[in-house]
Amino acid sequence: MIFNKALEIITIIEKRGYTALIVGGTVRDFLMQRPVPDIDLATDMPMDQLSRLFLSSDIGRSKDFGILGIEYKGEHFEISEMTRKGVHSKRNASGDEQKEMLFSADARRRDFTINAMAMDRAGMILDPLEGQVDIENKIIRTVREPDRVFNDDPLRLFRAIRFASALGFEIEPGTLEGIERLSSSISTVAPERIGRELILLASLPGKDLATGLRVMERTGLLEQILPEISILNEFDHDPEHHPEGGVYRHTLAALRANEKADPGINLSILFHDCGKAVTYDLKEARPSYCSHDKAGEAIIRKAGARLRFSRKLIGIMSFVALNHMKGLRIGEMRPSKTFRLMTHPCWPVLEAAVRCDLLARSADRARRFDREAAETARKLRHWMDKEKSKPRPVITGRQVMEYTGLAQGPDVGRIMKLTTTWAIDNQVTDQARIREYALNASRLKKN
């Protein structure tokens, strides 16, 4: 158990005359009876001694902030350095009192009261800033004056919103005002740190991401972090097709419809209509966004590169933006095109995004999409090569050469593809008709 291994690390450090504690979000989640995926520690043992004592690694630039990653018995731990600077030792103070004084100073260098608690090896909770009270009252509050906390690390502006969204808490008014006042300072944070924080926010259920976006919008952070999404507030929809409202309102409604805590799905929904910001037009006095799917793909690739998203994530988001309009019309598409769409590795994300897109407008339309997608999948099952996840050719290359007299070459492959596409689109399985079509296709080429 990871907790037991953490206690062993604390014991090893304490035997060398130093203090070590379980700290931060680990304690918060433990007290809230939430899953504890990892454990953070803090110690006054110097980092150089710590790195000699355990197998360690720098965590990006985290060592600059006094944080070291260590591996212990197959588990990864992050250990931050508690400094004795400013800690006034009391004569004859007990070990527990010394520990409390040391952590009290450390707690005031942290971000929020709910993250400024510690637990020692015996299970005693150290809570110098009443984080447990704020947990009980469901409040996000900075450990000191908001300006000082946020200026120490402006990423905390964004983290406050993520914690509030994840925990269902409210941000204390003074803290919220500080976020609004200092929102522009988020621009000084390294893009990859912002990108990681955004992925963490998008790893919540869609409704929680939507809640976070509303707070970001209110405080000015949305414009700073996601200008591609913030600008969507300026664009309307035709109420006949989008009774839920304009582009930004539609995006939030689609997110709220997503119950899955999946960053790929959530970010795909968030960006699926971003191309509307550059394709707006009026046709018969109604908003029109021709080719916004293609425009959206370009915007996503640029934003993804800025935020240092992985190539895989950018690919998923781009696929959804480029194909969501096809997904909306899946019952009207030619079967061969539908087959290519539904056998793509990103189809499950596209399917989820399209369903949420439709749920934002009408539950009936979403149910119709589910029926059409299920029926299409049933029809296409006959043509499926399960091992290769692509259409099974209805005619072989050898057969094409035998029927047409063609020599081996690219024309054979072309006729195989044309014939297979025709057979799928027309649901033809009769081999005589397939042979006739292949023969006619070869004659057209010769002519």
C-alpha positions in Angstrom: 0.0 0.0 0.0 1.4 3.4 -1.0 0.6 4.9 2.4 2.7 2.3 4.2 5.6 3.1 1.8 5.2 6.8 2.5 5.4 6.1 6.3 8.6 4.0 5.7 10.2 7.0 3.9 9.2 9.3 6.9 10.8 6.8 9.3 14.1 6.7 7.3 14.3 10.5 7.3 13.4 10.8 11.0 16.1 8.4 12.0 18.6 10.8 10.5 17.3 13.6 12.7 15.0 15.4 10.3 11.3 16.0 10.1 9.1 14.5 7.4 5.4 14.8 6.8 2.6 13.8 4.4 1.4 17.1 3.0 -0.9 19.0 0.6 -3.6 17.6 -1.5 -2.9 14.1 -0.1 -4.1 15.2 3.3 -7.1 17.1 1.9 -8.2 14.0 -0.1 -7.6 11.7 2.9 -9.8 13.9 5.1 -12.5 14.2 2.4 -12.4 10.4 1.9 -11.6 10.9 -1.7 -9.2 8.5 -3.7 -5.6 9.3 -3.0 -3.7 8.6 -6.3 -0.3 9.7 -5.1 1.3 11.0 -1.9 3.3 14.2 -1.5 5.8 14.6 1.3 7.7 17.5 2.9 10.9 17.5 4.9 13.6 19.8 6.3 16.3 17.4 5.1 18.5 19.2 2.5 17.7 18.2 -1.1 21.3 17.1 -1.7 21.2 14.7 1.2 17.8 13.5 0.1 19.0 12.7 -3.4 21.8 10.6 -2.0 19.5 8.7 0.3 16.9 7.8 -2.3 16.8 7.1 -6.1 15.8 10.6 -7.3 15.1 12.6 -10.3 14.4 16.3 -11.1 10.8 17.0 -12.1 11.3 19.4 -14.9 12.1 22.7 -13.3 10.5 21.6 -10.0 13.9 21.4 -8.3 14.1 25.1 -8.7 11.1 25.3 -6.4 12.6 22.9 -3.9 10.8 19.7 -5.1 12.5 16.4 -5.7 11.0 13.2 -7.2 12.0 9.9 -5.6 11.4 6.3 -6.4 10.8 4.0 -3.4 9.8 0.3 -3.7 8.1 0.8 -7.1 6.2 4.0 -6.2 6.9 7.6 -7.1 6.8 10.3 -4.5 7.4 14.1 -4.7 9.1 15.6 -1.7 9.2 19.4 -1.1 11.7 21.1 1.1 10.6 22.8 4.3 13.0 25.5 5.3 13.7 26.5 8.9 14.2 30.1 7.8 12.0 32.3 9.9 11.2 29.4 12.3 11.9 30.4 15.9 12.6 27.3 18.1 11.2 27.3 21.6 13.4 26.1 24.4 12.4 22.8 25.7 9.7 22.4 23.0 8.5 18.9 22.4 9.1 17.1 19.1 5.4 17.7 18.2 5.7 21.4 19.0 8.8 21.7 16.9 7.1 19.9 14.0 4.1 22.2 14.2 6.3 25.3 14.2 8.2 24.1 11.2 5.1 23.2 9.2 3.3 26.4 10.2 5.9 28.4 8.4 5.8 26.0 5.4 2.0 26.2 5.2 2.1 29.9 4.6 4.2 29.4 1.5 1.6 27.1 0.0 -1.4 28.1 -2.2 -4.8 27.4 -0.5 -5.8 26.5 3.0 -7.2 23.2 2.0 -3.8 22.3 0.6 -1.9 23.6 3.6 -2.3 20.7 6.0 0.1 17.9 7.0 -0.1 14.5 8.7 2.8 12.9 10.6 3.7 9.3 11.0 1.3 8.8 13.9 -1.6 10.2 12.0 -1.7 13.6 13.8 -3.2 16.4 11.5 -1.3 19.7 11.4 -3.7 22.4 10.3 -2.3 25.9 11.2 -4.5 27.8 8.7 -7.8 26.0 9.5 -8.0 24.1 6.2 -10.4 21.7 7.7 -12.9 24.5 8.4 -12.7 25.6 4.8 -13.2 22.0 3.7 -16.3 21.8 5.9 -17.6 25.1 4.5 -16.5 24.1 0.9 -14.4 27.2 0.4 -11.2 27.8 -1.7 -9.1 30.5 0.2 -5.5 31.6 -0.2 -3.2 31.0 2.7 -2.2 34.7 2.7 -3.3 37.9 1.0 -4.3 36.8 -2.5 -1.9 39.1 -4.3 1.1 37.7 -2.5 0.0 34.1 -3.1 -0.8 34.6 -6.8 2.3 36.7 -7.5 4.5 33.9 -6.1 3.2 31.6 -8.8 0.5 33.0 -11.2 -0.5 29.4 -12.2 -2.4 29.4 -8.9 -5.0 31.7 -10.5 -6.0 28.8 -12.7 -5.5 26.1 -10.0 -8.0 27.8 -7.7 -10.6 27.4 -10.4 -9.7 23.8 -11.0 -9.9 22.9 -7.3 -13.3 24.6 -7.0 -14.6 22.8 -10.1 -13.2 19.4 -9.0 -14.4 19.6 -5.4 -17.7 21.5 -5.9 -16.4 24.4 -3.7 -16.9 28.1 -4.0 -14.0 30.5 -4.2 -13.9 32.9 -1.3 -14.8 36.5 -2.5 -11.4 38.0 -1.7 -9.6 35.2 -3.5 -12.0 35.5 -6.5 -11.3 39.3 -6.6 -7.6 38.6 -6.6 -7.9 36.2 -9.6 -9.9 38.8 -11.5 -7.4 41.6 -10.6 -4.3 39.6 -11.5 -5.7 37.5 -14.4 -3.3 39.0 -17.0 -0.3 37.7 -15.0 -1.1 34.2 -16.1 0.6 35.1 -19.4 4.0 34.9 -17.6 3.5 31.2 -16.9 5.2 28.6 -19.1 2.6 27.4 -21.7 3.2 23.7 -20.9 2.3 24.3 -17.2 -1.0 25.9 -18.3 -1.6 23.1 -20.8 -1.1 20.5 -18.0 -3.5 22.3 -15.8 -6.1 22.6 -18.6 -5.8 18.8 -19.1 -6.4 18.2 -15.4 -9.5 20.4 -15.5 -10.7 18.6 -18.7 -10.2 15.3 -16.9 -13.3 16.1 -14.8 -16.8 15.3 -16.0 -18.0 17.7 -18.6 -20.3 19.6 -16.3 -17.4 20.4 -14.0 -15.3 21.7 -16.9 -18.2 23.9 -17.9 -18.4 25.3 -14.4 -14.7 26.1 -14.4 -15.0 27.8 -17.8 -17.7 30.1 -16.5 -15.5 31.2 -13.6 -12.6 31.6 -16.0 -14.9 33.8 -18.2 -16.0 35.9 -15.2 -12.5 36.5 -14.0 -10.8 37.2 -17.3 -8.7 34.0 -17.3 -10.6 32.5 -20.3 -9.5 35.3 -22.6 -5.9 34.9 -21.4 -5.7 31.1 -21.6 -8.2 30.1 -24.3 -8.8 33.1 -26.6 -10.0 30.7 -29.2 -12.9 29.8 -26.9 -13.5 33.2 -25.3 -14.2 34.8 -28.7 -17.0 32.4 -29.4 -19.1 34.6 -27.0 -19.4 37.1 -29.8 -21.2 34.7 -32.3 -24.9 33.8 -32.5 -26.7 30.8 -33.8 -29.9 30.4 -35.7 -32.4 29.7 -32.9 -34.2 27.3 -35.2 -31.2 25.0 -35.1 -29.8 26.0 -31.8 -32.5 26.9 -29.3 -29.9 26.7 -26.5 -28.2 29.9 -27.6 -25.1 31.2 -29.3 -21.8 29.4 -30.1 -20.3 29.7 -26.6 -23.6 28.8 -24.8 -23.9 25.8 -27.1 -20.4 24.7 -26.3 -21.0 24.8 -22.6 -24.4 23.0 -23.0 -22.6 20.2 -25.0 -20.0 19.9 -22.2 -22.6 19.6 -19.5 -24.2 16.7 -21.5 -20.9 14.8 -21.2 -20.8 12.6 -18.1 -17.4 11.1 -18.9 -14.3 12.3 -17.1 -12.2 12.1 -20.3 -9.9 14.9 -21.4 -10.0 13.8 -25.0 -13.8 14.0 -25.2 -14.0 17.2 -23.2 -11.4 19.1 -25.1 -12.8 17.9 -28.4 -16.3 19.2 -27.4 -14.7 22.4 -26.2 -13.0 23.1 -29.5 -15.4 21.4 -32.0 -17.0 24.7 -33.1 -14.0 27.0 -32.6 -13.8 27.5 -36.4 -17.0 29.5 -36.3 -15.0 32.5 -35.1 -13.4 32.9 -38.5 -16.2 31.7 -40.8 -19.1 33.9 -39.7 -21.4 35.1 -42.4 -25.1 36.2 -42.8 -27.3 34.3 -45.2 -30.9 35.5 -45.4 -30.4 37.4 -42.1 -29.3 34.2 -40.3 -25.8 33.3 -39.0 -23.9 30.9 -41.2 -20.6 29.2 -40.6 -19.7 27.4 -43.9 -16.6 25.2 -43.6 -16.1 25.9 -39.9 -15.1 22.3 -39.5 -12.0 22.7 -41.6 -11.2 26.1 -40.1 -11.5 24.6 -36.6 -8.9 22.0 -37.4 -6.3 24.7 -38.2 -7.1 26.6 -35.0 -6.8 23.4 -32.9 -3.4 22.6 -34.2 -2.1 26.1 -33.5 -3.7 26.1 -29.9 -2.5 22.6 -29.2 1.1 23.5 -30.1 0.9 26.6 -27.9 -0.3 24.6 -24.9 2.2 21.8 -25.6 -0.5 19.2 -26.0 0.6 15.8 -27.2 0.4 15.0 -30.9 -2.1 12.3 -30.0 -4.4 14.7 -28.2 -4.2 17.3 -31.0 -5.0 14.5 -33.5 -8.1 13.5 -31.6 -9.4 17.0 -31.3 -8.6 17.8 -34.9 -10.4 14.7 -36.1 -13.5 15.6 -34.1 -13.6 19.2 -35.4 -13.1 18.1 -39.0 -15.7 15.3 -38.9 -18.4 16.4 -36.4 -20.6 17.7 -39.2 -20.4 14.3 -40.9 -21.2 12.6 -37.7 -24.4 14.8 -37.4 -25.5 13.4 -40.8 -24.4 9.8 -40.3 -27.8 8.5 -41.4 -27.6 10.3 -44.7 -24.0 9.4 -45.7 -23.0 6.8 -48.2 -22.2 3.5 -46.4 -18.6 3.4 -47.7 -17.9 6.9 -46.2 -19.6 5.9 -43.0 -17.5 2.8 -42.8 -14.3 4.8 -43.0 -15.6 7.2 -40.3 -16.8 4.5 -37.9 -13.6 2.3 -38.2 -11.3 5.3 -37.5 -9.5 4.9 -34.1 -11.0 8.3 -33.0 -14.6 7.3 -33.8 -15.5 6.6 -30.1 -14.5 10.2 -29.2 -16.3 11.6 -32.3 -19.5 9.6 -31.4 -19.5 10.9 -27.9 -18.9 14.5 -29.0 -21.7 14.3 -31.6 -24.1 12.9 -29.1 -23.3 15.7 -26.7 -23.6 18.3 -29.5 -27.1 17.0 -30.2 -28.1 16.7 -26.5 -27.3 20.4 -26.1 -30.1 21.1 -28.6 -32.6 18.2 -28.3 -32.7 14.9 -26.5 -34.9 13.5 -29.4 -32.1 14.4 -31.9 -29.5 12.6 -29.8 -31.7 9.5 -29.5 -32.2 9.5 -33.3 -28.4 9.7 -33.8 -27.9 6.8 -31.5 -30.4 4.7 -33.5 -28.9 5.7 -36.8 -25.3 5.0 -35.6 -26.4 1.6 -34.3 -28.2 0.7 -37.4 -25.3 1.8 -39.6 -22.9 -0.3 -37.6 -25.2 -3.3 -37.9 -25.3 -3.0 -41.7 -21.6 -2.5 -42.0 -20.7 -5.5 -39.8 -21.0 -7.8 -42.8 -18.2 -5.9 -44.7 -15.9 -5.7 -41.8 -12.4 -7.2 -41.7 -12.2 -7.5 -37.9 -8.5 -8.0 -37.8 -7.6 -5.0 -39.9 -10.6 -2.8 -38.8 -11.3 -1.8 -42.4 -13.6 -2.9 -45.3 -12.9 -6.4 -46.5 -12.4 -6.3 -50.3 -15.2 -7.9 -52.2 -12.9 -9.0 -55.0 -9.2 -10.0 -54.9 -6.4 -8.8 -57.1 -6.1 -12.2 -58.7 -9.8 -12.1 -59.6 -9.5 -8.6 -61.1 -6.6 -9.8 -63.3 -8.5 -12.9 -64.3 -11.7 -11.1 -65.2 -10.2 -8.1 -66.9 -6.9 -9.4 -68.4 -5.0 -6.6 -66.6 -1.4 -7.1 -65.6 -0.3 -6.7 -62.0 -0.1 -3.0 -61.2 -1.8 0.1 -59.7 -4.9 -0.3 -61.8 -5.7 -3.6 -60.2 -5.7 -2.0 -56.7 -7.8 0.9 -58.0 -10.5 -1.5 -59.4 -10.5 -3.5 -56.2 -11.2 -0.3 -54.2 -13.8 1.1 -56.6 -15.6 -2.2 -56.7 -15.6 -2.6 -52.9 -16.9 0.9 -52.4 -19.7 0.4 -55.0 -20.7 -3.0 -53.3 -20.8 -1.5 -49.8 -22.8 1.6 -51.0 -25.3 -0.5 -52.8 -25.3 -3.5 -50.4 -24.4 -5.9 -53.2 -23.1 -9.4 -52.4 -23.8 -11.2 -55.6 -20.5 -12.2 -57.1 -21.8 -12.1 -60.7 -22.7 -8.4 -60.3 -19.4 -7.7 -58.6 -17.5 -9.3 -61.5 -19.6 -7.3 -64.0 -18.9 -4.0 -62.2 -15.1 -4.7 -62.0 -15.1 -5.5 -65.8 -16.9 -2.3 -66.6 -14.5 -0.3 -64.4 -11.5 -1.7 -66.3 -13.1 -0.8 -69.6 -13.7 2.8 -68.6 -10.0 3.0 -67.7 -9.0 1.6 -71.1 -11.3 4.1 -72.9 
